[in-house]
Every structure is written in C-alpha cells, then in structure tokens.
Amino acid sequence: MFCLRVLLLEARDRIGGRSWSSNIGGYPFEMGGTWDSLLASALAKFVNVDGAFGRNIMPQPANMFHVPEARELDTLSAQDRIDAIAHSLSPNERAVLEGFVLLCSGGTLRGMSFLEFLHWWAICGYTYQGCLDFLITYKFSGGQSSFAINFFKEALSTKRLTYAFNSPVKSIVDKGNKVEVKTRNGHTYQAACMICTVPLNVLSTVSFDPPLPAGKRAAISIGHVNQCVKVHAEVADKNMRSWTGVTYPSNPLVYAIGDGTTPAGNTHVVAFGGDQHHIQPEEKLAETLTAVRSLAPGKMDDVRRLVFHNWSKDEFAKGAWFFSPPKLLADHLEDMRARHGNVFFASSDWALLWRSFIDGAIEEGARAAMAVKTELAKTGKAIAHL
Amino acid sequence: MFCLRVLLLEARDRIGGRSWSSNIGGYPFEMGGTWDSLLASALAKFVNVDGAFGRNIMPQPANMFHVPEARELDTLSAQDRIDAIAHSLSPNERAVLEGFVLLCSGGTLRGMSFLEFLHWWAICGYTYQGCLDFLITYKFSGGQSSFAINFFKEALSTKRLTYAFNSPVKSIVDKGNKVEVKTRNGHTYQAACMICTVPLNVLSTVSFDPPLPAGKRAAISIGHVNQCVKVHAEVADKNMRSWTGVTYPSNPLVYAIGDGTTPAGNTHVVAFGGDQHHIQPEEKLAETLTAVRSLAPGKMDDVRRLVFHNWSKDEFAKGAWFFSPPKLLADHLEDMRARHGNVFFASSDWALLWRSFIDGAIEEGARAAMAVKTELAKTGKAIAHL
C-alpha cells in the first residue's frame, strides 16, 4: 500500500517553493539588554488579553479556536490591539513592538490579524524567549535548500516518483474515478488522487471542475497579507556584524539584522520591509539603497552589494509566508483545509500548528499523504506491489 | 526501496513496551499557587549552574555535550547538586525539589545524574512552566495504547509486515551477509539487517555473536537507575480529585496526584515511588496500603482499590523509563547508539532529544529505519518491488 506511484508537477524550475519564508527564523539576533527588555515588556502587554499572556484564550496552539471566544477575537487587527493598550506603552516600546509584529506579518497593522500573531506567540511557548528560540536563533548551516533537497532525494530513492519542473498547472478536472490535470505547456496527466500545494494567493490562477465550493473561493479572494520585502546588503563596516535595529515608521525597511561576514570580508545585513510602506526594490533601486543606508545613518554608507527577490511579483508565490488578515482564519480555516472530491490541499498556509513555517508544510504533507493513502485503500484504486 | 519486508519479533503478547513510561507526562496536575512558586523557585536554584538556568551549559538540548564542560558536569549526582545549593533552599523548597527530581528519575538522589535532569529541563524549554506543559498537562484521551496501535495498524496496512508475539530473543548471530536470530521458543529467523529495540537494562539477556564491543557492554553493565513504583488508588473522598502532594522523605510513595473520577464515582489518585525508598507493592500489600493512606492522612482512609504493575520485576523492562546515573551518558551515549555490524539499536533509552519519552522512541525508530534503508541500498541486498 505504501508502494504508490507519485507524479510531481512543479511550476518552478526547482523544489522548495517559498521555503525562504521560514528564513525569518534563520537569522541569529544578537540583541542587547535594553532592546530585549523593551520588546519583551511591550510584547507582554500586547498579548495579555486574558491575564495569562494568551494561555487562557489559546491553551492549545494546534487548535486555535479551542476556546470559542478566540473566534470573536479574530475580528481584531494588530492596530486595534495596539490602540487598546496604547496608554500603557512608552514610545520606544510601541516602536519596537510595531516593528516586530510587522516583521512577523509582512503586512500592515490594520491588515494583519491580532489573533494570528497570538498564535505565533503560542507556538513559541507564550514567551519572548521562546520567540527568540523558535523564530530567530537557529538556521540550517547549509541553508534551507540543503534541507529541502533531502526530502526530494529520499523520495527519488523510492523509485516511485516521477516529476516535471517548469510545469505550471492550468486546470484540474475531477472526473470522479480520476483527476485530470492540464499544464500551461499543453501536457495532460491523470491520477487517482491529487495533492494540490498551490499557495492560497495563487489558487485563483488554477481552474477547477467541478468549481471549488463557496468557502474555499471566499478564502482565496481574501488571500493572505504578507508582502514582505527582504533586502540583503553587503556593507563595509565590520562593526555592523552584531547590530540589530528598527527604523520605524520612517523607513520602508523596518527591521534589520547583522548576519555574518561574507567571504569578501564585508558585513552581511538583512533588512525586512512589508506592506505597511511597500517598496518594489528592483523598480526603485535608488530608494532601496537610501532605505538601507537609513537603517543606521553613517554606518552603512559603503554598500557593496544588494541582493533581493521580489516575492510579491513572483507569480507562483504572490507574497511571502502566510499571514492572515482579521477573520480569515475564524471564518475559513476549515474551508482552506477541506478536500474537494479527489483533490487534497496541502500547504503551510493552512497548517494547524506551525502555519507559515517549513514545519507546517511538513505537517500538511503528512496529513495529505495519509488522507490519500486512506482514500486509495478504501476505494481499492491503489495497486499494491507485493 | 521503501518496499522492504519487515519481521517483528516481540517478547511480550502486546506492542508498546514501556510506553507507560511516558505516562508521567500524562496526568493533569492541578497545582495551587503556593506549591507552584515553591517548586519553581527551588528548580530555578537547582538548574542554575551557569547563571543562565542551563541555557549556557546546554544550549542545544538534542546535543547535550555541545559545550564540552557539560561532560564534566555529568559526574555530579542530584545529591551533589543539592548539597551545593543547600544553604539557599528553605526546608519546604528542598522537600518539593527532591520529590520532583525523584519523580523524574525513579531512582535515588545519589544514583541519578544531575545533568540528565538538566537535559529534561532543557527539552522543556528551560522553564518550570515548560515542565508542566511538556511533562504534566496533556495525555491521550484514549490512553497510550490508542496511540501505539495506530503505528501498528499503519505498518500492517503496508502488507510488508510479518510479526510474532511471545517471542523473546535468545541470541543474535551476525554472519556478515545476514543476521540470524534465535528465540527462546526455538524458532530461527534471518534478515539482511536487524533493528534491536531491547531496553538497556534487558540487553544483557541476549547473546551476541560477534560479542558486543566493550563500550556497549560497559553501558549495559551500568544500566539505568529508574525503578519507579506507580500505584493507582481508588479512594472514596471526592475532594482528592484536585489534590497533589509530596510526602517526602518519610513515605515510599513520594509524589501523588488526584487524577479523575472513576465510573464508580471514586477518586483516582496516582502515586509514585522509586528506588530511594523502594517497595515491591505485590509483596508488601499492607505496607503499600499504609503508604497510600499516609499520602494525605485522614483523607485517604477509604481505599476501594489498588492497581499497579511492577516494572522492576518485568523481565522485558527491568525498570521504568530510562534515567541515567552519573557518567553513563558522558561516557557511553555514543556507544549505546552505535550499530554493531548489521544490527542497529533503536530505543528511547539512547534518544538524543526526548530520551525516555515516547517521542524519543519515535526519533530512534526513524533513525534506525533510515540507517537500514541506506545500508540495504548501499549493499544492494534490498529487493526493490517496482
């Protein structure tokens, strides 16, 4: 029964999708004490909607609506929550708090769900130290791709996997006893079941027959809000190696972190912006360079190189990692997760626990694989090779 | 390549081994504030060997000797560490601390490794709240066995698994190109590779040819120290439902927790003892009953039923979940994990992250499966069914 034959259709010329998205968790902060305590105290005020720093309203992170009141709370944006606690925040607390939550969402304070931020807080163990541990401290020594390639190699070693890159899917027709997939380049493929991993913001580009149900269509038309801009800069000043800063709200790049020393001996600084003050770096090179220099005036004048990829314009991503607007999860989380006939949907965008992270993609892959296996066993469509 | 044929030989008449062991994490505490803060402050003093509550000496819980000084620290017993901080502990702090660490180890304060307790602390996120979250709060609604049976069912559904219960292994002979296993009941089985899941304390009952190397033999002769005694009592007093207590050092049962209401309307209290003041409940029924009643004098006089299983005398367990004595891990963790020719060793007893827990057993199962798959691919012994 494990011996199923699998065909992988991939729009891009590589595996991994937006696994860049989780890079947010891949850069070692080296934060000073002042910074640390400012953000820690601000976050504690931000998340403490229940007198228990989120533990009462969301006691089970993998089941975010376990407490029914959480659903109602999902009407709040981050801005709504900040307005409610504004009187208790010092100006510096407010600046680092807004910078940090925008770093998480890549959206705007009004456009991002407060509850989804609370979910991040919950999966990180409800503490600021947990956020540092889970989101910031560790990265793969060989990079994300070194991780992804091992999944692919293991699948290949089974000799049950066929694949085609550069094959964006155009249409999916479920004929009841099989699914027929047409690609934009004119090929047609058939399978007993299909696992669709197209991200939420891209699903509208694929036609489904029968059409997707209303709930899924509504979720797709709402979409997620993350339009994170990530700019890597090589700068000459070696002291920036241990620097982290927030330049908010004046700068399109909100949050930046000194990340290491390049082979050329320059300092690598990675800077994040988002939809709050959006910039298309490849269209506005001068503005981008100014934004980088403004991160730490006088310290970053000698920029040797800028590196970026515009995920917002990437037709197979249309944004970075998933971050929900208010109400999307309360109204449509189950819709996004639901199967549609013989088509199963698997994406970190609607994972339950580590939604938006690579771990969520793995969670969803396992869920879909089990669902397909069970389905094929039930319908007897699988050919067992014994 | 995934289509390997697997034979399971199980000494018992059931799956699951000591999965009871993780039941320590399965009982919901309902702790009062006083208790909480006493134990929290005592634990903070206990683990704070580095001014960072263990984070500096063990920054990577899955790699406990990442900081070389940790190896030296493994010479300490829990008693050594308590002696070192005794001046800073109030009598009540010391009592709840000793009760809690003995609950974790099932051993004695002198016999248990301080570093292994620090490892528990680290995998729980270096906080008392984390210990409650990871060790205490959650359990499977259907019990451990409802979890284990799903692994077995999934393996069966592959139609690649054959199994034999009541088949304790007597000898393992590695002939280079295959492994030959003899059971006590006279059967002989052969395989290209073997995964041995016999617990550390039981490995001495199996003969190996060629003999196990010196490091593995040394680890086996040292063994682990957990001789936890777990006694379930049904008592009439309904108020005990929300009670948790430590009776230490006077009572063989150190730690007890009100755990629920039985269908008969009685209160279920679960009590733990260990090697510190060991009792064989089935040999000393009167003493056991006295120990239960002494947990909360006057509150537990009306005991309706006692339930227990003596893991110490269980020939296929010889103890409960793994807990190391000083130096065993520093000297022999890698020895315990090493393969021996075509025999691979997989047990939660030598897992890296959730050692002693079900999660550690899963970690080890995945490690062994990958090692065998890689080995068979390399040697070409596997028959691919394509």
Boltz contact constraints between the chains, C-beta under 6 A:
constraints:
  - contact:
      token1: [A, 1]
      token2: [B, 157]
      max_distance: 6.0
  - contact:
      token1: [A, 1]
      token2: [B, 158]
      max_distance: 6.0
  - contact:
      token1: [A, 2]
      token2: [B, 2]
      max_distance: 6.0
  - contact:
      token1: [A, 2]
      token2: [B, 158]
      max_distance: 6.0
  - contact:
      token1: [A, 3]
      token2: [B, 3]
      max_distance: 6.0
  - contact:
      token1: [A, 125]
      token2: [B, 125]
      max_distance: 6.0
  - contact:
      token1: [A, 157]
      token2: [B, 1]
      max_distance: 6.0
  - contact:
      token1: [A, 158]
      token2: [B, 1]
      max_distance: 6.0
  - contact:
      token1: [A, 158]
      token2: [B, 2]
      max_distance: 6.0
  - contact:
      token1: [A, 159]
      token2: [B, 386]
      max_distance: 6.0
  - contact:
      token1: [A, 385]
      token2: [B, 385]
      max_distance: 6.0
  - contact:
      token1: [A, 386]
      token2: [B, 159]
      max_distance: 6.0
